Amino acid sequence: MTNASHRSIVVLISGTGSNLKAIYHYLKQHQLSATISAVISNRPDAMGLTWAKENGIKTIALDHTLYDSRLEFDKDLIEEIDKQQPDLVVLAGYMRILSSEFVQHYHGKLLNVHPSLLPNYRGLNTHKRVLESGETYHGTSVHFVSEDLDGGPVIAQAKLVVERHDTEQTLMERIQKLEHKLFPLVISLFIGGRITQHHSNVLLDNKPLKTPLLFDELSIPSTLV
């Protein structure tokens, strides 16, 4: 664990790392007392690793296909993460189901962003499922991670109106724009000690957050006073 004046963040990715980039630029823009100490991917060819290297961030690749079990992989993953002494572990497009041992090890400092308005549409293919269901609204959620897939306590959400012309691709692009604003904002609240997890509840400024913070496309602030 780093000292109180500076926070260490480890980011887990599996692909291009678009949320990683948004977090990185947010930290720099707002001059937050936090550093991405390492980017780790389960895919050695992940484009996000290349970007991280180009920006001077330590990168680690752990190829999950070389392991016989999820537990063995997560054991090595925990070992690599703990070397960085992180205050926060961020799942930014990390496409693996986590073992209960991993989740318990980082309880209270493990954040994920999911492309739906949880608890609706947990799991994969959210954009397709939203369109097929004829939903009026779609969105993204930032939550603490629990052993229940996409079921941890939700901190904040951002929503948008599903337009008649939307496709899976356009929805994905629109939702990603929301994620790139919402995820760094929540991370900043965590870094500042304003957001914490107490058992299955979210605390904002040490008071229970009865409902998630909710924003729309136009109302996501750059900071939360």
C-alpha positions in Angstrom: 0.0 0.0 0.0 1.3 3.4 -0.9 1.3 6.4 1.5 -1.9 8.4 1.8 -0.5 11.2 -0.4 -0.1 9.1 -3.5 -2.1 6.2 -4.8 -1.0 3.2 -6.9 -3.5 1.8 -9.5 -3.1 -1.4 -11.4 -5.2 -1.7 -14.6 -6.2 -5.1 -16.0 -7.1 -5.2 -19.7 -7.7 -7.8 -22.5 -7.9 -5.6 -25.6 -7.3 -2.1 -26.9 -7.4 -0.4 -23.5 -9.7 2.5 -24.4 -10.8 2.9 -20.8 -7.1 2.6 -19.7 -6.3 5.6 -22.0 -9.3 7.6 -20.6 -8.1 7.0 -17.0 -4.5 7.8 -17.8 -5.4 11.2 -19.4 -7.9 12.0 -16.6 -5.3 11.5 -14.0 -2.9 13.8 -15.8 -5.4 16.4 -16.7 -6.7 16.8 -13.1 -3.2 16.3 -11.6 -4.5 13.6 -9.2 -2.2 12.1 -6.7 -2.2 8.7 -8.3 -0.2 6.7 -10.8 -1.0 3.7 -13.0 1.8 1.6 -11.7 1.2 -1.3 -14.1 -1.0 -2.6 -16.9 -1.6 -6.3 -16.9 -3.2 -8.3 -19.7 -4.2 -12.0 -20.0 -3.5 -11.6 -23.8 0.1 -10.9 -24.7 -1.0 -9.3 -28.0 -3.4 -6.9 -26.5 -3.1 -3.5 -28.2 -3.4 -1.7 -24.8 -0.1 -3.2 -23.7 1.6 -1.5 -26.7 0.0 1.8 -25.9 1.0 1.5 -22.2 4.6 0.8 -23.1 4.7 3.8 -25.4 3.5 6.0 -22.5 6.1 4.7 -20.0 3.8 2.5 -18.0 5.0 -0.9 -16.8 3.4 -3.8 -18.6 2.9 -7.4 -17.7 1.5 -10.2 -19.9 0.2 -13.4 -18.4 -1.1 -15.7 -21.1 -4.1 -17.5 -19.6 -4.0 -20.2 -22.2 -0.8 -21.5 -20.7 -2.5 -22.4 -17.4 -4.4 -25.5 -16.5 -6.9 -23.8 -14.2 -8.4 -20.5 -13.4 -7.1 -20.7 -9.8 -3.5 -21.2 -11.0 -3.7 -18.3 -13.3 -5.3 -16.0 -10.7 -2.6 -17.0 -8.1 0.1 -15.8 -10.4 -2.0 -12.7 -11.3 -2.4 -11.8 -7.6 1.4 -12.2 -7.2 2.1 -9.8 -10.0 -0.5 -7.3 -8.8 0.7 -7.4 -5.2 4.3 -6.5 -6.3 2.9 -3.1 -7.2 1.3 -2.6 -3.8 -1.9 -1.2 -5.3 -4.5 0.9 -3.6 -6.9 0.1 -6.4 -7.3 -2.6 -9.0 -9.3 -1.6 -12.1 -10.9 -3.9 -14.6 -10.9 -2.0 -17.8 -12.2 -4.4 -20.5 -10.7 -7.4 -18.7 -12.6 -10.3 -20.3 -12.1 -13.1 -17.7 -14.3 -14.3 -14.9 -12.5 -13.9 -11.6 -12.1 -16.6 -9.0 -13.6 -16.1 -5.6 -10.1 -16.1 -4.1 -9.1 -13.2 -6.4 -12.2 -11.2 -5.5 -11.8 -11.7 -1.8 -8.2 -10.8 -1.9 -9.0 -7.3 -3.4 -12.3 -6.8 -1.6 -13.1 -3.1 -1.4 -10.5 -2.0 -3.9 -11.6 -3.7 -7.1 -13.6 -1.7 -9.6 -15.2 -2.7 -12.9 -17.2 -0.9 -15.6 -20.0 -2.8 -17.3 -21.9 -1.7 -20.4 -25.5 -1.9 -19.1 -27.7 -0.3 -16.4 -27.1 -3.0 -13.8 -28.7 -5.1 -12.5 -30.1 -5.4 -16.0 -28.2 -7.2 -18.7 -25.4 -8.8 -16.8 -22.8 -10.7 -18.8 -22.0 -10.4 -22.5 -23.6 -9.0 -25.7 -25.4 -6.2 -23.8 -25.9 -4.0 -26.8 -27.5 -6.7 -28.9 -29.8 -7.8 -26.0 -30.9 -4.2 -25.3 -31.8 -3.7 -29.0 -33.7 -7.0 -29.1 -35.6 -6.1 -26.0 -36.7 -2.8 -27.4 -35.4 -0.8 -24.4 -35.8 3.0 -24.3 -32.6 3.5 -22.3 -29.2 1.9 -22.2 -26.1 2.8 -20.2 -23.0 1.9 -18.3 -22.4 1.1 -14.6 -19.3 1.3 -12.4 -19.3 -1.1 -9.5 -17.3 -2.8 -6.8 -16.6 -6.4 -7.8 -18.2 -9.3 -6.0 -18.1 -13.0 -6.5 -21.5 -12.6 -8.3 -20.8 -11.8 -12.0 -21.6 -8.2 -12.6 -23.4 -8.2 -9.3 -21.3 -6.1 -7.0 -22.6 -2.9 -5.4 -23.1 -0.2 -8.1 -21.5 3.2 -7.4 -22.5 5.2 -10.5 -24.4 4.9 -13.8 -24.7 6.9 -16.9 -27.6 6.4 -19.3 -28.6 7.4 -22.8 -31.7 7.2 -25.0 -31.6 4.3 -27.5 -32.2 5.9 -30.9 -34.3 4.3 -33.7 -31.2 4.2 -36.0 -28.9 2.6 -33.3 -27.1 -0.6 -34.1 -24.9 -2.8 -31.9 -21.9 -0.8 -33.3 -23.3 2.6 -32.7 -24.6 1.7 -29.2 -21.1 0.3 -28.3 -19.5 3.5 -29.5 -22.0 5.7 -27.6 -21.7 3.7 -24.4 -17.9 3.8 -24.6 -18.0 7.6 -24.6 -20.0 7.4 -21.4 -17.6 5.0 -19.9 -14.6 7.2 -20.7 -16.2 10.0 -18.6 -17.8 8.0 -15.8 -15.1 5.5 -15.0 -12.4 8.1 -14.4 -14.8 10.2 -12.3 -15.5 7.2 -10.0 -11.9 6.3 -9.8 -11.1 9.9 -8.7 -13.7 9.6 -5.9 -12.1 6.4 -4.7 -8.6 7.9 -4.9 -9.8 10.8 -2.8 -11.3 8.5 -0.2 -14.8 9.6 -0.8 -16.1 6.3 -2.1 -15.6 3.1 -0.1 -17.1 -0.3 0.2 -18.6 -1.6 3.5 -19.7 -5.2 3.2 -22.2 -5.0 0.3 -22.8 -1.3 0.5 -21.3 1.7 -1.1 -20.4 4.7 1.2 -20.1 8.2 -0.2 -18.3 10.5 2.3 -18.9 7.8 4.9 -22.6 7.7 4.4 -24.5 4.9 2.7 -25.3 5.6 -0.9 -28.9 4.5 -1.1 -29.0 4.6 -4.9 -26.2 4.8 -7.5 -25.1 8.2 -8.7 -27.0 8.7 -12.0 -26.0 10.8 -14.9 -27.0 11.2 -18.6 -24.9 11.9 -21.6 -24.8 15.6 -20.9 -24.6 15.7 -17.1 -21.5 13.7 -16.3 -19.2 16.2 -14.5 -15.4 16.2 -14.8 -15.2 16.3 -11.0 -17.7 15.8 -8.2 -17.7 18.6 -5.6 
